[in-house]
Amino acid sequence: MDSISEIPSKTVSWQQHINIWNNSGLSGPKFCHANNFIYQQY
């Protein structure tokens, strides 16, 4: 299980991915495919 100190850094990391996706102009599935993410988990 994650420790409490790890949660904020993961939140920041995912927020950065979301910001990059929003600025990419790609659909969710295309962005995930290009970045090796699983769309259903993204």
PDB file of all heavy atoms in Angstrom:
ATOM      1  N   MET A   1       0.845  -1.186   0.000  1.00  0.00           N
ATOM      2  CA  MET A   1       0.000   0.000   0.000  1.00  0.00           C
ATOM      3  C   MET A   1       0.886   1.245   0.000  1.00  0.00           C
ATOM      4  O   MET A   1       1.973   1.256   0.542  1.00  0.00           O
ATOM      5  CB  MET A   1      -0.910  -0.025   1.211  1.00  0.00           C
ATOM      6  CG  MET A   1      -1.830   1.154   1.304  1.00  0.00           C
ATOM      7  SD  MET A   1      -3.142   0.855   2.476  1.00  0.00           S
ATOM      8  CE  MET A   1      -4.452   1.558   1.549  1.00  0.00           C
ATOM      9  N   ASP A   2       0.406   2.319  -0.620  1.00  0.00           N
ATOM     10  CA  ASP A   2       1.157   3.561  -0.693  1.00  0.00           C
ATOM     11  C   ASP A   2       1.225   4.225   0.675  1.00  0.00           C
ATOM     12  O   ASP A   2       0.289   4.181   1.444  1.00  0.00           O
ATOM     13  CB  ASP A   2       0.499   4.537  -1.665  1.00  0.00           C
ATOM     14  CG  ASP A   2       0.543   4.050  -3.091  1.00  0.00           C
ATOM     15  OD1 ASP A   2       1.483   3.305  -3.420  1.00  0.00           O
ATOM     16  OD2 ASP A   2      -0.348   4.399  -3.865  1.00  0.00           O
ATOM     17  N   SER A   3       2.357   4.865   0.910  1.00  0.00           N
ATOM     18  CA  SER A   3       2.445   5.644   2.136  1.00  0.00           C
ATOM     19  C   SER A   3       1.815   7.008   1.888  1.00  0.00           C
ATOM     20  O   SER A   3       1.667   7.448   0.751  1.00  0.00           O
ATOM     21  CB  SER A   3       3.902   5.800   2.570  1.00  0.00           C
ATOM     22  OG  SER A   3       4.573   6.673   1.691  1.00  0.00           O
ATOM     23  N   ILE A   4       1.457   7.688   2.956  1.00  0.00           N
ATOM     24  CA  ILE A   4       0.808   8.998   2.818  1.00  0.00           C
ATOM     25  C   ILE A   4       1.729   9.978   2.103  1.00  0.00           C
ATOM     26  O   ILE A   4       1.274  10.782   1.315  1.00  0.00           O
ATOM     27  CB  ILE A   4       0.400   9.523   4.204  1.00  0.00           C
ATOM     28  CG1 ILE A   4      -0.583   8.557   4.790  1.00  0.00           C
ATOM     29  CG2 ILE A   4      -0.079  10.945   4.135  1.00  0.00           C
ATOM     30  CD1 ILE A   4      -1.693   9.060   5.597  1.00  0.00           C
ATOM     31  N   SER A   5       3.036   9.895   2.325  1.00  0.00           N
ATOM     32  CA  SER A   5       3.957  10.844   1.704  1.00  0.00           C
ATOM     33  C   SER A   5       4.047  10.659   0.192  1.00  0.00           C
ATOM     34  O   SER A   5       4.439  11.571  -0.521  1.00  0.00           O
ATOM     35  CB  SER A   5       5.346  10.726   2.327  1.00  0.00           C
ATOM     36  OG  SER A   5       5.878   9.437   2.064  1.00  0.00           O
ATOM     37  N   GLU A   6       3.684   9.484  -0.344  1.00  0.00           N
ATOM     38  CA  GLU A   6       3.754   9.246  -1.777  1.00  0.00           C
ATOM     39  C   GLU A   6       2.536   9.787  -2.520  1.00  0.00           C
ATOM     40  O   GLU A   6       2.610  10.085  -3.697  1.00  0.00           O
ATOM     41  CB  GLU A   6       3.870   7.751  -2.063  1.00  0.00           C
ATOM     42  CG  GLU A   6       5.180   7.145  -1.625  1.00  0.00           C
ATOM     43  CD  GLU A   6       5.217   5.644  -1.836  1.00  0.00           C
ATOM     44  OE1 GLU A   6       4.168   5.045  -2.114  1.00  0.00           O
ATOM     45  OE2 GLU A   6       6.294   5.078  -1.707  1.00  0.00           O
ATOM     46  N   ILE A   7       1.430   9.928  -1.857  1.00  0.00           N
ATOM     47  CA  ILE A   7       0.187  10.300  -2.531  1.00  0.00           C
ATOM     48  C   ILE A   7       0.269  11.675  -3.201  1.00  0.00           C
ATOM     49  O   ILE A   7      -0.079  11.792  -4.365  1.00  0.00           O
ATOM     50  CB  ILE A   7      -1.011  10.188  -1.570  1.00  0.00           C
ATOM     51  CG1 ILE A   7      -1.217   8.714  -1.222  1.00  0.00           C
ATOM     52  CG2 ILE A   7      -2.265  10.778  -2.191  1.00  0.00           C
ATOM     53  CD1 ILE A   7      -2.216   8.456  -0.129  1.00  0.00           C
ATOM     54  N   PRO A   8       0.755  12.724  -2.548  1.00  0.00           N
ATOM     55  CA  PRO A   8       0.799  14.014  -3.233  1.00  0.00           C
ATOM     56  C   PRO A   8       1.659  13.998  -4.498  1.00  0.00           C
ATOM     57  O   PRO A   8       1.281  14.578  -5.498  1.00  0.00           O
ATOM     58  CB  PRO A   8       1.371  14.967  -2.191  1.00  0.00           C
ATOM     59  CG  PRO A   8       0.998  14.341  -0.893  1.00  0.00           C
ATOM     60  CD  PRO A   8       1.094  12.854  -1.144  1.00  0.00           C
ATOM     61  N   SER A   9       2.791  13.320  -4.486  1.00  0.00           N
ATOM     62  CA  SER A   9       3.636  13.307  -5.671  1.00  0.00           C
ATOM     63  C   SER A   9       2.959  12.566  -6.817  1.00  0.00           C
ATOM     64  O   SER A   9       3.093  12.948  -7.977  1.00  0.00           O
ATOM     65  CB  SER A   9       5.001  12.691  -5.369  1.00  0.00           C
ATOM     66  OG  SER A   9       4.873  11.330  -5.013  1.00  0.00           O
ATOM     67  N   LYS A  10       2.197  11.516  -6.517  1.00  0.00           N
ATOM     68  CA  LYS A  10       1.453  10.819  -7.566  1.00  0.00           C
ATOM     69  C   LYS A  10       0.348  11.707  -8.113  1.00  0.00           C
ATOM     70  O   LYS A  10       0.089  11.722  -9.306  1.00  0.00           O
ATOM     71  CB  LYS A  10       0.873   9.508  -7.042  1.00  0.00           C
ATOM     72  CG  LYS A  10       1.912   8.429  -6.864  1.00  0.00           C
ATOM     73  CD  LYS A  10       1.282   7.132  -6.440  1.00  0.00           C
ATOM     74  CE  LYS A  10       2.327   6.058  -6.266  1.00  0.00           C
ATOM     75  NZ  LYS A  10       1.741   4.779  -5.910  1.00  0.00           N
ATOM     76  N   THR A  11      -0.286  12.479  -7.242  1.00  0.00           N
ATOM     77  CA  THR A  11      -1.340  13.389  -7.675  1.00  0.00           C
ATOM     78  C   THR A  11      -0.762  14.430  -8.618  1.00  0.00           C
ATOM     79  O   THR A  11      -1.333  14.720  -9.669  1.00  0.00           O
ATOM     80  CB  THR A  11      -2.005  14.069  -6.467  1.00  0.00           C
ATOM     81  OG1 THR A  11      -2.555  13.063  -5.625  1.00  0.00           O
ATOM     82  CG2 THR A  11      -3.093  15.027  -6.899  1.00  0.00           C
ATOM     83  N   VAL A  12       0.381  14.987  -8.280  1.00  0.00           N
ATOM     84  CA  VAL A  12       1.032  15.983  -9.131  1.00  0.00           C
ATOM     85  C   VAL A  12       1.413  15.350 -10.452  1.00  0.00           C
ATOM     86  O   VAL A  12       1.195  15.928 -11.519  1.00  0.00           O
ATOM     87  CB  VAL A  12       2.263  16.589  -8.422  1.00  0.00           C
ATOM     88  CG1 VAL A  12       3.093  17.421  -9.389  1.00  0.00           C
ATOM     89  CG2 VAL A  12       1.831  17.429  -7.237  1.00  0.00           C
ATOM     90  N   SER A  13       1.958  14.148 -10.422  1.00  0.00           N
ATOM     91  CA  SER A  13       2.366  13.470 -11.642  1.00  0.00           C
ATOM     92  C   SER A  13       1.180  13.255 -12.569  1.00  0.00           C
ATOM     93  O   SER A  13       1.257  13.548 -13.776  1.00  0.00           O
ATOM     94  CB  SER A  13       3.012  12.128 -11.305  1.00  0.00           C
ATOM     95  OG  SER A  13       3.335  11.429 -12.480  1.00  0.00           O
ATOM     96  N   TRP A  14       0.061  12.758 -12.052  1.00  0.00           N
ATOM     97  CA  TRP A  14      -1.127  12.543 -12.890  1.00  0.00           C
ATOM     98  C   TRP A  14      -1.690  13.860 -13.375  1.00  0.00           C
ATOM     99  O   TRP A  14      -2.140  13.970 -14.511  1.00  0.00           O
ATOM    100  CB  TRP A  14      -2.181  11.723 -12.141  1.00  0.00           C
ATOM    101  CG  TRP A  14      -1.856  10.270 -12.235  1.00  0.00           C
ATOM    102  CD1 TRP A  14      -1.403   9.464 -11.224  1.00  0.00           C
ATOM    103  CD2 TRP A  14      -1.903   9.447 -13.410  1.00  0.00           C
ATOM    104  NE1 TRP A  14      -1.170   8.209 -11.721  1.00  0.00           N
ATOM    105  CE2 TRP A  14      -1.472   8.165 -13.048  1.00  0.00           C
ATOM    106  CE3 TRP A  14      -2.261   9.694 -14.723  1.00  0.00           C
ATOM    107  CZ2 TRP A  14      -1.395   7.120 -13.956  1.00  0.00           C
ATOM    108  CZ3 TRP A  14      -2.192   8.650 -15.639  1.00  0.00           C
ATOM    109  CH2 TRP A  14      -1.755   7.380 -15.247  1.00  0.00           C
ATOM    110  N   GLN A  15      -1.653  14.902 -12.547  1.00  0.00           N
ATOM    111  CA  GLN A  15      -2.144  16.204 -12.991  1.00  0.00           C
ATOM    112  C   GLN A  15      -1.292  16.714 -14.147  1.00  0.00           C
ATOM    113  O   GLN A  15      -1.820  17.297 -15.094  1.00  0.00           O
ATOM    114  CB  GLN A  15      -2.140  17.210 -11.834  1.00  0.00           C
ATOM    115  CG  GLN A  15      -2.796  18.533 -12.204  1.00  0.00           C
ATOM    116  CD  GLN A  15      -4.252  18.375 -12.606  1.00  0.00           C
ATOM    117  OE1 GLN A  15      -5.031  17.801 -11.859  1.00  0.00           O
ATOM    118  NE2 GLN A  15      -4.613  18.863 -13.765  1.00  0.00           N
ATOM    119  N   GLN A  16       0.003  16.479 -14.113  1.00  0.00           N
ATOM    120  CA  GLN A  16       0.871  16.886 -15.215  1.00  0.00           C
ATOM    121  C   GLN A  16       0.506  16.135 -16.488  1.00  0.00           C
ATOM    122  O   GLN A  16       0.460  16.734 -17.571  1.00  0.00           O
ATOM    123  CB  GLN A  16       2.337  16.646 -14.857  1.00  0.00           C
ATOM    124  CG  GLN A  16       2.854  17.608 -13.813  1.00  0.00           C
ATOM    125  CD  GLN A  16       4.237  17.234 -13.318  1.00  0.00           C
ATOM    126  OE1 GLN A  16       4.689  16.110 -13.459  1.00  0.00           O
ATOM    127  NE2 GLN A  16       4.911  18.189 -12.710  1.00  0.00           N
ATOM    128  N   HIS A  17       0.237  14.833 -16.375  1.00  0.00           N
ATOM    129  CA  HIS A  17      -0.175  14.050 -17.543  1.00  0.00           C
ATOM    130  C   HIS A  17      -1.483  14.594 -18.119  1.00  0.00           C
ATOM    131  O   HIS A  17      -1.637  14.701 -19.342  1.00  0.00           O
ATOM    132  CB  HIS A  17      -0.365  12.576 -17.182  1.00  0.00           C
ATOM    133  CG  HIS A  17       0.906  11.841 -16.954  1.00  0.00           C
ATOM    134  ND1 HIS A  17       1.852  11.649 -17.938  1.00  0.00           N
ATOM    135  CD2 HIS A  17       1.394  11.241 -15.850  1.00  0.00           C
ATOM    136  CE1 HIS A  17       2.864  10.957 -17.448  1.00  0.00           C
ATOM    137  NE2 HIS A  17       2.608  10.705 -16.184  1.00  0.00           N
ATOM    138  N   ILE A  18      -2.409  14.925 -17.259  1.00  0.00           N
ATOM    139  CA  ILE A  18      -3.705  15.444 -17.719  1.00  0.00           C
ATOM    140  C   ILE A  18      -3.519  16.790 -18.410  1.00  0.00           C
ATOM    141  O   ILE A  18      -4.115  17.048 -19.458  1.00  0.00           O
ATOM    142  CB  ILE A  18      -4.704  15.529 -16.547  1.00  0.00           C
ATOM    143  CG1 ILE A  18      -5.061  14.111 -16.089  1.00  0.00           C
ATOM    144  CG2 ILE A  18      -5.947  16.318 -16.936  1.00  0.00           C
ATOM    145  CD1 ILE A  18      -5.804  14.039 -14.781  1.00  0.00           C
ATOM    146  N   ASN A  19      -2.668  17.648 -17.858  1.00  0.00           N
ATOM    147  CA  ASN A  19      -2.405  18.941 -18.495  1.00  0.00           C
ATOM    148  C   ASN A  19      -1.766  18.760 -19.866  1.00  0.00           C
ATOM    149  O   ASN A  19      -2.143  19.444 -20.825  1.00  0.00           O
ATOM    150  CB  ASN A  19      -1.507  19.801 -17.611  1.00  0.00           C
ATOM    151  CG  ASN A  19      -2.197  20.274 -16.354  1.00  0.00           C
ATOM    152  OD1 ASN A  19      -3.423  20.275 -16.262  1.00  0.00           O
ATOM    153  ND2 ASN A  19      -1.413  20.653 -15.364  1.00  0.00           N
ATOM    154  N   ILE A  20      -0.816  17.846 -19.969  1.00  0.00           N
ATOM    155  CA  ILE A  20      -0.164  17.574 -21.254  1.00  0.00           C
ATOM    156  C   ILE A  20      -1.192  17.043 -22.245  1.00  0.00           C
ATOM    157  O   ILE A  20      -1.218  17.452 -23.408  1.00  0.00           O
ATOM    158  CB  ILE A  20       1.013  16.596 -21.070  1.00  0.00           C
ATOM    159  CG1 ILE A  20       2.122  17.271 -20.259  1.00  0.00           C
ATOM    160  CG2 ILE A  20       1.542  16.113 -22.417  1.00  0.00           C
ATOM    161  CD1 ILE A  20       3.191  16.320 -19.759  1.00  0.00           C
ATOM    162  N   TRP A  21      -2.047  16.140 -21.795  1.00  0.00           N
ATOM    163  CA  TRP A  21      -3.091  15.587 -22.664  1.00  0.00           C
ATOM    164  C   TRP A  21      -4.016  16.704 -23.155  1.00  0.00           C
ATOM    165  O   TRP A  21      -4.311  16.800 -24.339  1.00  0.00           O
ATOM    166  CB  TRP A  21      -3.870  14.505 -21.924  1.00  0.00           C
ATOM    167  CG  TRP A  21      -5.146  14.103 -22.598  1.00  0.00           C
ATOM    168  CD1 TRP A  21      -5.314  13.778 -23.919  1.00  0.00           C
ATOM    169  CD2 TRP A  21      -6.430  13.985 -22.003  1.00  0.00           C
ATOM    170  NE1 TRP A  21      -6.629  13.453 -24.172  1.00  0.00           N
ATOM    171  CE2 TRP A  21      -7.335  13.571 -22.998  1.00  0.00           C
ATOM    172  CE3 TRP A  21      -6.907  14.164 -20.719  1.00  0.00           C
ATOM    173  CZ2 TRP A  21      -8.681  13.361 -22.747  1.00  0.00           C
ATOM    174  CZ3 TRP A  21      -8.249  13.943 -20.473  1.00  0.00           C
ATOM    175  CH2 TRP A  21      -9.114  13.551 -21.483  1.00  0.00           C
ATOM    176  N   ASN A  22      -4.461  17.567 -22.242  1.00  0.00           N
ATOM    177  CA  ASN A  22      -5.361  18.654 -22.628  1.00  0.00           C
ATOM    178  C   ASN A  22      -4.733  19.559 -23.681  1.00  0.00           C
ATOM    179  O   ASN A  22      -5.420  20.070 -24.558  1.00  0.00           O
ATOM    180  CB  ASN A  22      -5.771  19.488 -21.413  1.00  0.00           C
ATOM    181  CG  ASN A  22      -6.798  18.791 -20.559  1.00  0.00           C
ATOM    182  OD1 ASN A  22      -7.569  17.974 -21.041  1.00  0.00           O
ATOM    183  ND2 ASN A  22      -6.811  19.105 -19.285  1.00  0.00           N
ATOM    184  N   ASN A  23      -3.426  19.757 -23.597  1.00  0.00           N
ATOM    185  CA  ASN A  23      -2.729  20.623 -24.548  1.00  0.00           C
ATOM    186  C   ASN A  23      -2.310  19.895 -25.825  1.00  0.00           C
ATOM    187  O   ASN A  23      -1.887  20.537 -26.776  1.00  0.00           O
ATOM    188  CB  ASN A  23      -1.503  21.247 -23.889  1.00  0.00           C
ATOM    189  CG  ASN A  23      -1.879  22.220 -22.797  1.00  0.00           C
ATOM    190  OD1 ASN A  23      -2.857  22.947 -22.908  1.00  0.00           O
ATOM    191  ND2 ASN A  23      -1.105  22.246 -21.727  1.00  0.00           N
ATOM    192  N   SER A  24      -2.438  18.574 -25.840  1.00  0.00           N
ATOM    193  CA  SER A  24      -1.971  17.798 -26.984  1.00  0.00           C
ATOM    194  C   SER A  24      -2.922  17.833 -28.168  1.00  0.00           C
ATOM    195  O   SER A  24      -2.506  17.639 -29.312  1.00  0.00           O
ATOM    196  CB  SER A  24      -1.748  16.333 -26.581  1.00  0.00           C
ATOM    197  OG  SER A  24      -2.994  15.658 -26.415  1.00  0.00           O
ATOM    198  N   GLY A  25      -4.196  18.052 -27.906  1.00  0.00           N
ATOM    199  CA  GLY A  25      -5.185  18.013 -28.971  1.00  0.00           C
ATOM    200  C   GLY A  25      -5.581  16.600 -29.368  1.00  0.00           C
ATOM    201  O   GLY A  25      -6.378  16.410 -30.280  1.00  0.00           O
ATOM    202  N   LEU A  26      -5.042  15.601 -28.689  1.00  0.00           N
ATOM    203  CA  LEU A  26      -5.363  14.204 -28.984  1.00  0.00           C
ATOM    204  C   LEU A  26      -6.585  13.758 -28.187  1.00  0.00           C
ATOM    205  O   LEU A  26      -6.852  14.283 -27.105  1.00  0.00           O
ATOM    206  CB  LEU A  26      -4.190  13.291 -28.622  1.00  0.00           C
ATOM    207  CG  LEU A  26      -2.893  13.486 -29.393  1.00  0.00           C
ATOM    208  CD1 LEU A  26      -1.787  12.622 -28.795  1.00  0.00           C
ATOM    209  CD2 LEU A  26      -3.083  13.155 -30.862  1.00  0.00           C
ATOM    210  N   SER A  27      -7.274  12.767 -28.717  1.00  0.00           N
ATOM    211  CA  SER A  27      -8.353  12.147 -27.948  1.00  0.00           C
ATOM    212  C   SER A  27      -7.720  11.366 -26.798  1.00  0.00           C
ATOM    213  O   SER A  27      -6.515  11.067 -26.817  1.00  0.00           O
ATOM    214  CB  SER A  27      -9.158  11.200 -28.835  1.00  0.00           C
ATOM    215  OG  SER A  27      -8.369  10.077 -29.201  1.00  0.00           O
ATOM    216  N   GLY A  28      -8.514  11.029 -25.812  1.00  0.00           N
ATOM    217  CA  GLY A  28      -8.011  10.247 -24.677  1.00  0.00           C
ATOM    218  C   GLY A  28      -7.361   8.942 -25.107  1.00  0.00           C
ATOM    219  O   GLY A  28      -6.226   8.647 -24.717  1.00  0.00           O
ATOM    220  N   PRO A  29      -8.047   8.130 -25.931  1.00  0.00           N
ATOM    221  CA  PRO A  29      -7.447   6.867 -26.349  1.00  0.00           C
ATOM    222  C   PRO A  29      -6.142   7.051 -27.143  1.00  0.00           C
ATOM    223  O   PRO A  29      -5.183   6.304 -26.944  1.00  0.00           O
ATOM    224  CB  PRO A  29      -8.525   6.223 -27.219  1.00  0.00           C
ATOM    225  CG  PRO A  29      -9.803   6.785 -26.691  1.00  0.00           C
ATOM    226  CD  PRO A  29      -9.464   8.203 -26.322  1.00  0.00           C
ATOM    227  N   LYS A  30      -6.091   8.049 -28.017  1.00  0.00           N
ATOM    228  CA  LYS A  30      -4.871   8.270 -28.805  1.00  0.00           C
ATOM    229  C   LYS A  30      -3.725   8.735 -27.919  1.00  0.00           C
ATOM    230  O   LYS A  30      -2.577   8.318 -28.094  1.00  0.00           O
ATOM    231  CB  LYS A  30      -5.129   9.268 -29.927  1.00  0.00           C
ATOM    232  CG  LYS A  30      -5.942   8.679 -31.045  1.00  0.00           C
ATOM    233  CD  LYS A  30      -6.121   9.654 -32.185  1.00  0.00           C
ATOM    234  CE  LYS A  30      -6.951   9.012 -33.287  1.00  0.00           C
ATOM    235  NZ  LYS A  30      -7.133   9.914 -34.424  1.00  0.00           N
ATOM    236  N   PHE A  31      -4.019   9.620 -26.964  1.00  0.00           N
ATOM    237  CA  PHE A  31      -2.981  10.082 -26.044  1.00  0.00           C
ATOM    238  C   PHE A  31      -2.442   8.916 -25.228  1.00  0.00           C
ATOM    239  O   PHE A  31      -1.232   8.768 -25.069  1.00  0.00           O
ATOM    240  CB  PHE A  31      -3.529  11.163 -25.111  1.00  0.00           C
ATOM    241  CG  PHE A  31      -2.523  11.635 -24.102  1.00  0.00           C
ATOM    242  CD1 PHE A  31      -1.552  12.554 -24.454  1.00  0.00           C
ATOM    243  CD2 PHE A  31      -2.543  11.157 -22.799  1.00  0.00           C
ATOM    244  CE1 PHE A  31      -0.607  12.980 -23.527  1.00  0.00           C
ATOM    245  CE2 PHE A  31      -1.615  11.582 -21.866  1.00  0.00           C
ATOM    246  CZ  PHE A  31      -0.634  12.500 -22.234  1.00  0.00           C
ATOM    247  N   CYS A  32      -3.344   8.078 -24.724  1.00  0.00           N
ATOM    248  CA  CYS A  32      -2.922   6.933 -23.914  1.00  0.00           C
ATOM    249  C   CYS A  32      -2.083   5.967 -24.744  1.00  0.00           C
ATOM    250  O   CYS A  32      -1.058   5.476 -24.277  1.00  0.00           O
ATOM    251  CB  CYS A  32      -4.133   6.232 -23.315  1.00  0.00           C
ATOM    252  SG  CYS A  32      -4.922   7.214 -22.020  1.00  0.00           S
ATOM    253  N   HIS A  33      -2.502   5.710 -25.961  1.00  0.00           N
ATOM    254  CA  HIS A  33      -1.744   4.803 -26.822  1.00  0.00           C
ATOM    255  C   HIS A  33      -0.336   5.353 -27.084  1.00  0.00           C
ATOM    256  O   HIS A  33       0.648   4.629 -27.011  1.00  0.00           O
ATOM    257  CB  HIS A  33      -2.488   4.575 -28.132  1.00  0.00           C
ATOM    258  CG  HIS A  33      -1.791   3.651 -29.082  1.00  0.00           C
ATOM    259  ND1 HIS A  33      -1.186   2.481 -28.687  1.00  0.00           N
ATOM    260  CD2 HIS A  33      -1.604   3.718 -30.423  1.00  0.00           C
ATOM    261  CE1 HIS A  33      -0.653   1.882 -29.728  1.00  0.00           C
ATOM    262  NE2 HIS A  33      -0.884   2.625 -30.803  1.00  0.00           N
ATOM    263  N   ALA A  34      -0.239   6.641 -27.339  1.00  0.00           N
ATOM    264  CA  ALA A  34       1.050   7.265 -27.626  1.00  0.00           C
ATOM    265  C   ALA A  34       1.975   7.279 -26.411  1.00  0.00           C
ATOM    266  O   ALA A  34       3.194   7.328 -26.554  1.00  0.00           O
ATOM    267  CB  ALA A  34       0.833   8.693 -28.119  1.00  0.00           C
ATOM    268  N   ASN A  35       1.389   7.211 -25.208  1.00  0.00           N
ATOM    269  CA  ASN A  35       2.184   7.304 -23.983  1.00  0.00           C
ATOM    270  C   ASN A  35       2.167   6.030 -23.148  1.00  0.00           C
ATOM    271  O   ASN A  35       2.548   6.043 -21.978  1.00  0.00           O
ATOM    272  CB  ASN A  35       1.689   8.490 -23.150  1.00  0.00           C
ATOM    273  CG  ASN A  35       2.014   9.798 -23.823  1.00  0.00           C
ATOM    274  OD1 ASN A  35       3.142  10.246 -23.763  1.00  0.00           O
ATOM    275  ND2 ASN A  35       1.038  10.391 -24.482  1.00  0.00           N
ATOM    276  N   ASN A  36       1.717   4.949 -23.759  1.00  0.00           N
ATOM    277  CA  ASN A  36       1.706   3.635 -23.097  1.00  0.00           C
ATOM    278  C   ASN A  36       0.901   3.601 -21.807  1.00  0.00           C
ATOM    279  O   ASN A  36       1.307   2.996 -20.819  1.00  0.00           O
ATOM    280  CB  ASN A  36       3.131   3.134 -22.857  1.00  0.00           C
ATOM    281  CG  ASN A  36       3.887   2.941 -24.146  1.00  0.00           C
ATOM    282  OD1 ASN A  36       3.366   2.382 -25.106  1.00  0.00           O
ATOM    283  ND2 ASN A  36       5.112   3.420 -24.197  1.00  0.00           N
ATOM    284  N   PHE A  37      -0.252   4.296 -21.816  1.00  0.00           N
ATOM    285  CA  PHE A  37      -1.187   4.228 -20.696  1.00  0.00           C
ATOM    286  C   PHE A  37      -2.350   3.338 -21.106  1.00  0.00           C
ATOM    287  O   PHE A  37      -2.669   3.225 -22.283  1.00  0.00           O
ATOM    288  CB  PHE A  37      -1.750   5.610 -20.341  1.00  0.00           C
ATOM    289  CG  PHE A  37      -0.733   6.600 -19.839  1.00  0.00           C
ATOM    290  CD1 PHE A  37      -0.641   7.848 -20.418  1.00  0.00           C
ATOM    291  CD2 PHE A  37       0.122   6.284 -18.807  1.00  0.00           C
ATOM    292  CE1 PHE A  37       0.276   8.782 -19.965  1.00  0.00           C
ATOM    293  CE2 PHE A  37       1.055   7.193 -18.343  1.00  0.00           C
ATOM    294  CZ  PHE A  37       1.136   8.445 -18.926  1.00  0.00           C
ATOM    295  N   ILE A  38      -2.996   2.766 -20.131  1.00  0.00           N
ATOM    296  CA  ILE A  38      -4.203   1.994 -20.388  1.00  0.00           C
ATOM    297  C   ILE A  38      -5.371   2.963 -20.249  1.00  0.00           C
ATOM    298  O   ILE A  38      -5.603   3.526 -19.172  1.00  0.00           O
ATOM    299  CB  ILE A  38      -4.340   0.810 -19.415  1.00  0.00           C
ATOM    300  CG1 ILE A  38      -3.156  -0.135 -19.590  1.00  0.00           C
ATOM    301  CG2 ILE A  38      -5.677   0.088 -19.603  1.00  0.00           C
ATOM    302  CD1 ILE A  38      -3.049  -1.195 -18.524  1.00  0.00           C
ATOM    303  N   TYR A  39      -6.094   3.188 -21.358  1.00  0.00           N
ATOM    304  CA  TYR A  39      -7.133   4.211 -21.381  1.00  0.00           C
ATOM    305  C   TYR A  39      -8.166   4.005 -20.278  1.00  0.00           C
ATOM    306  O   TYR A  39      -8.585   4.966 -19.617  1.00  0.00           O
ATOM    307  CB  TYR A  39      -7.813   4.246 -22.747  1.00  0.00           C
ATOM    308  CG  TYR A  39      -8.913   5.256 -22.836  1.00  0.00           C
ATOM    309  CD1 TYR A  39      -8.626   6.620 -22.766  1.00  0.00           C
ATOM    310  CD2 TYR A  39     -10.242   4.861 -22.978  1.00  0.00           C
ATOM    311  CE1 TYR A  39      -9.622   7.559 -22.842  1.00  0.00           C
ATOM    312  CE2 TYR A  39     -11.243   5.814 -23.051  1.00  0.00           C
ATOM    313  CZ  TYR A  39     -10.935   7.150 -22.986  1.00  0.00           C
ATOM    314  OH  TYR A  39     -11.941   8.087 -23.053  1.00  0.00           O
ATOM    315  N   GLN A  40      -8.590   2.775 -20.036  1.00  0.00           N
ATOM    316  CA  GLN A  40      -9.607   2.515 -19.017  1.00  0.00           C
ATOM    317  C   GLN A  40      -9.114   2.856 -17.609  1.00  0.00           C
ATOM    318  O   GLN A  40      -9.915   3.096 -16.725  1.00  0.00           O
ATOM    319  CB  GLN A  40     -10.067   1.049 -19.077  1.00  0.00           C
ATOM    320  CG  GLN A  40     -10.857   0.703 -20.306  1.00  0.00           C
ATOM    321  CD  GLN A  40      -9.989   0.450 -21.542  1.00  0.00           C
ATOM    322  OE1 GLN A  40      -8.772   0.512 -21.513  1.00  0.00           O
ATOM    323  NE2 GLN A  40     -10.629   0.189 -22.656  1.00  0.00           N
ATOM    324  N   GLN A  41      -7.814   2.881 -17.405  1.00  0.00           N
ATOM    325  CA  GLN A  41      -7.265   3.229 -16.096  1.00  0.00           C
ATOM    326  C   GLN A  41      -6.902   4.702 -16.010  1.00  0.00           C
ATOM    327  O   GLN A  41      -6.653   5.218 -14.942  1.00  0.00           O
ATOM    328  CB  GLN A  41      -6.036   2.380 -15.804  1.00  0.00           C
ATOM    329  CG  GLN A  41      -6.352   0.927 -15.621  1.00  0.00           C
ATOM    330  CD  GLN A  41      -5.124   0.080 -15.388  1.00  0.00           C
ATOM    331  OE1 GLN A  41      -3.991   0.511 -15.598  1.00  0.00           O
ATOM    332  NE2 GLN A  41      -5.338  -1.129 -14.932  1.00  0.00           N
ATOM    333  N   TYR A  42      -6.850   5.359 -17.155  1.00  0.00           N
ATOM    334  CA  TYR A  42      -6.457   6.761 -17.193  1.00  0.00           C
ATOM    335  C   TYR A  42      -7.634   7.606 -16.795  1.00  0.00           C
ATOM    336  O   TYR A  42      -7.629   8.404 -15.979  1.00  0.00           O
ATOM    337  CB  TYR A  42      -5.997   7.130 -18.596  1.00  0.00           C
ATOM    338  CG  TYR A  42      -5.308   8.473 -18.686  1.00  0.00           C
ATOM    339  CD1 TYR A  42      -4.077   8.661 -18.104  1.00  0.00           C
ATOM    340  CD2 TYR A  42      -5.902   9.529 -19.356  1.00  0.00           C
ATOM    341  CE1 TYR A  42      -3.430   9.881 -18.206  1.00  0.00           C
ATOM    342  CE2 TYR A  42      -5.260  10.760 -19.462  1.00  0.00           C
ATOM    343  CZ  TYR A  42      -4.033  10.923 -18.881  1.00  0.00           C
ATOM    344  OH  TYR A  42      -3.399  12.133 -18.972  1.00  0.00           O
TER     345      TYR A  42
END
